Amino acid sequence: MISNKDKSLKEIFQLFEATSNLVLSQLDILIKAIKEDNRSGISEAQLEILNTRENEIDGNEIKFDSLIIQTIVLYKPVASDLRQLFAIYRMINNLERIGDLSLKIADILLEIQDSEFFQIISPLFRKMLKQACNMVQDALLSFINRDVELAFSTIREDKEIELLNKKFLRHSIKKAEGLIEANEFILLAEMRSILSSFERIGDHATNIAEASVYALSGSNIKHQEISRSKKMAILKRKSGK
């Protein structure tokens, strides 16, 4: 017979999976909106879907607060379960912020996607968004599949997004030198805001991957530079060798 504690833990994991899928579906809408063969971009209908899903994510975050506190108070989970719960709580906070950023990006895209300069720079947007989305997906899979190595791989990818953002910034400065009309400066600022949001999504994916490492191995690597020797020690600890 399944205990009440196990039922509660199962409910938390199911809600985590549902929330993860909601966030991934938001990112998928953005990817499709700026695909190379998509000339229509983001639509009002898609923006409405993003808003609806964002409300669901916010509601799930509130449910998590209640479920996790209830599980800890009523069932006194063992240390390994507590570690999982704290890691999930951290992941949910980051997922909620990714959802917020997805909606912000869509709002800006709706305003600027028809501009000529956006069409010129959109290949970089696609590359950066795809990389950020892959990071989120891999970070979540590392936890679901209990794959610490995938979590470390996700953390390493964060540097690439930072490099792409700097590339756009250099391009923007060069472009701005010949601009005259104020609305073009506003356009550049809006696109810079989108790329900063991509970078922040990558940061949140890194946070999720770090929480995954903590849940799976018990090692808290938040705000730390991970040497090869430390990484190997964590992997050995997780495998029990």
For each residue, the residues with C-beta under 8 A, 3 or more apart:
1:
2: 6 7 10
3: 6 7 75
4: 7 8 74 75
5: 8 9 71 74 75 77 81
6: 2 3 9 10
7: 2 3 4 10 11
8: 4 5 11 12 67 70 71 74 75
9: 5 6 12 13 71 77 81 84 85
10: 2 6 7 13 14
11: 7 8 14 15 67
12: 8 9 15 16 64 67 68 71 85 88
13: 9 10 16 17 88
14: 10 11 17 18
15: 11 12 18 19 60 63 64 67
16: 12 13 19 20 64 88 91 92
17: 13 14 20 21 144
18: 14 15 21 22 60
19: 15 16 22 23 57 60 61 64 92 95
20: 16 17 23 24 95 140
21: 17 18 24 25
22: 18 19 25 26 53 56 57 60 99
23: 19 20 26 27 57 95 98 99 102 136
24: 20 21 27 28 133 136 137 140
25: 21 22 28 29 53
26: 22 23 29 30 50 53 54 98 99 102 103
27: 23 24 30 31 98 102 129 132 133 136 201
28: 24 25 31 32 133
29: 25 26 32 33 42 46 49 50 102 106
30: 26 27 33 34 42 102 105 106 109 129 133
31: 27 28 34 35 126 129 130 133
32: 28 29 35 38
33: 29 30 38 41 42 43 46 106 109 113
34: 30 31 38 41 109 113 122 125 126 129
35: 31 32 38 126
36: 123 126
37:
38: 32 33 34 35 41
39:
40: 43
41: 33 34 38 109 110 113 114
42: 29 30 33 46 47 106 109 110 113
43: 33 40 46 47
44: 47 48 110
45: 48 49
46: 29 33 42 43 49 50 106
47: 42 43 44 50 51 106 107 110
48: 44 45 51 52
49: 29 45 46 52 53
50: 26 29 46 47 53 54 102 103 106
51: 47 48 54 55 103
52: 48 49 55 56
53: 22 25 26 49 50 56 57 99
54: 26 50 51 57 58 99 100 102 103
55: 51 52 58 59
56: 22 52 53 59 60
57: 19 22 23 53 54 60 61 95 96 99
58: 54 55 61 62 96 99
59: 55 56 62 63
60: 15 18 19 22 56 57 63 64 92
61: 19 57 58 64 65 92 93 96
62: 58 59 65 66
63: 15 59 60 66 67
64: 12 15 16 19 60 61 67 68 88 89 92
65: 61 62 68 69
66: 62 63 69 70
67: 8 11 12 15 63 64 70 71
68: 12 64 65 71 72 85 88 89
69: 65 66 72 73
70: 8 66 67 73 74
71: 5 8 9 12 67 68 74 75 77 85
72: 68 69 75 76 77 82 85
73: 69 70
74: 4 5 8 70 71
75: 3 4 5 8 71 72
76: 72
77: 5 9 71 72 81 82 85
78: 81 82
79: 82 83
80: 83 84
81: 5 9 77 78 84 85
82: 72 77 78 79 85 86
83: 79 80 86 87 214 215 218
84: 9 80 81 87 88 215
85: 9 12 68 71 72 77 81 82 88 89
86: 82 83 89 90 214 215
87: 83 84 90 91 143 211 212 214 215
88: 12 13 16 64 68 84 85 91 92 211 215
89: 64 68 85 86 92 93
90: 86 87 93 94 207 208 211 214
91: 16 87 88 94 95 140 143 207 208 211 212
92: 16 19 60 61 64 88 89 95 96
93: 61 89 90 96 97
94: 90 91 97 98 204 205 207 208 211
95: 19 20 23 57 91 92 98 99 204 208
96: 57 58 61 92 93 99 100
97: 93 94 100 101 200 204
98: 23 26 27 94 95 101 102 136 201 204 205
99: 22 23 26 53 54 57 58 95 96 102 103
100: 54 96 97 103 104
101: 97 98 104 105 197 200 201 204
102: 23 26 27 29 30 50 54 98 99 105 106 201
103: 26 50 51 54 99 100 106 107
104: 100 101 107 108 193 197
105: 30 101 102 108 109 194 197 198
106: 29 30 33 42 46 47 50 102 103 109 110
107: 47 103 104 110 111
108: 104 105 111 112 190 193 194
109: 30 33 34 41 42 105 106 112 113 194
110: 41 42 44 47 106 107 113
111: 107 108 190
112: 108 109 115 118 187 190 191
113: 33 34 41 42 109 110 118
114: 41 118
115: 112 118 119 187
116: 119 120
117: 120 121 175 184 187 188 191
118: 112 113 114 115 121 122 125 187 191
119: 115 116 122
120: 116 117
121: 117 118 124 125 168 171 191
122: 34 118 119 125 126
123: 36 126 127
124: 121 127 128 164 167 168 171
125: 34 118 121 122 128 129 191 194 195 198
126: 31 34 35 36 122 123 129 130
127: 123 124 130 131 164
128: 124 125 131 132 161 164 165 168 195 198 199
129: 27 30 31 34 125 126 132 133 198
130: 31 126 127 133 134
131: 127 128 134 135 157 160 161 164 202
132: 27 128 129 135 136 161 198 199 201 202 205
133: 24 27 28 30 31 129 130 136 137 201
134: 130 131 137 138 157
135: 131 132 138 139 154 157 158 161 201 202 205 206 209
136: 23 24 27 98 132 133 139 140 201 204 205 208
137: 24 133 134 140 141
138: 134 135 141 142 150 151 153 154 157 205 209
139: 135 136 142 143 151 154 205 206 208 209 212
140: 20 24 91 136 137 143 144 208
141: 137 138 144 145 147 150
142: 138 139 145 146 147 148 149 150 151 154 209 212 213 216
143: 87 91 139 140 146 151 208 211 212 215 216
144: 17 140 141
145: 141 142 150
146: 142 143 216
147: 141 142 150 151
148: 142 151 152 212 213 216 217 234 235 238
149: 142 152 153 235
150: 138 141 142 145 147 153 154
151: 138 139 142 143 147 148 154 155 209 210 212 213 216
152: 148 149 155 156 209 213 226 231
153: 138 149 150 156 157
154: 135 138 139 142 150 151 157 158 205 206 208 209
155: 151 152 158 206 209 210 226
156: 152 153 159
157: 131 134 135 138 153 154 160 161 202
158: 135 154 155 161 162 202 203 205 206
159: 156 162 163
160: 131 157 163 164
161: 128 131 132 135 157 158 164 165 198 199 202
162: 158 159 165 166 199 202
163: 159 160 166 167
164: 124 127 128 131 160 161 167 168 195 198
165: 128 161 162 168 169 195 196 198 199
166: 162 163 169 170
167: 124 163 164 170 171
168: 121 124 128 164 165 171 172 191 192 195
169: 165 166 172 173 192
170: 166 167 173 174
171: 121 124 167 168 174 175
172: 168 169 175 176 188 191 192
173: 169 170 176 177
174: 170 171 177
175: 117 171 172 178 179 188
176: 172 173 179 185 188
177: 173 174
178: 175
179: 175 176 184 185 188
180: 184
181: 184 185
182: 185 186
183: 186 187
184: 117 179 180 181 187 188
185: 176 179 181 182 188 189
186: 182 183 189 190
187: 112 115 117 118 183 184 190 191
188: 117 172 175 176 179 184 185 191 192
189: 185 186 192 193
190: 108 111 112 186 187 193 194
191: 112 117 118 121 125 168 172 187 188 194 195
192: 168 169 172 188 189 195 196
193: 104 108 189 190 196 197
194: 105 108 109 125 190 191 197 198
195: 125 128 164 165 168 191 192 198 199
196: 165 192 193 199 200
197: 101 104 105 193 194 200 201
198: 105 125 128 129 132 161 164 165 194 195 201 202
199: 128 132 161 162 165 195 196 202 203
200: 97 101 196 197 203 204
201: 27 98 101 102 132 133 135 136 197 198 204 205
202: 131 132 135 157 158 161 162 198 199 205 206
203: 158 199 200 206 207
204: 94 95 97 98 101 136 200 201 207 208
205: 94 98 132 135 136 138 139 154 158 201 202 208 209
206: 135 139 154 155 158 202 203 209 210
207: 90 91 94 203 204 210 211 222
208: 90 91 94 95 136 139 140 143 154 204 205 211 212
209: 135 138 139 142 151 152 154 155 205 206 212 213
210: 151 155 206 207 213 214 220 221 222
211: 87 88 90 91 94 143 207 208 214 215
212: 87 91 139 142 143 148 151 208 209 215 216
213: 142 148 151 152 209 210 216 217 219 221 234
214: 83 86 87 90 210 211 217 218 219 220 221 222
215: 83 84 86 87 88 143 211 212
216: 142 143 146 148 151 212 213 238
217: 148 213 214 234 235 237 238
218: 83 214 237
219: 213 214 234 237
220: 210 214
221: 210 213 214 224 226 234
222: 207 210 214
223:
224: 221
225:
226: 152 155 221 230 231
227: 230 231
228: 231 232
229: 232 233
230: 226 227 233 234
231: 152 226 227 228 234 235
232: 228 229 235 236
233: 229 230 236 237
234: 148 213 217 219 221 230 231 237 238
235: 148 149 217 231 232 238 239
236: 232 233 239 241
237: 217 218 219 233 234 240
238: 148 216 217 234 235
239: 235 236
240: 237
241: 236
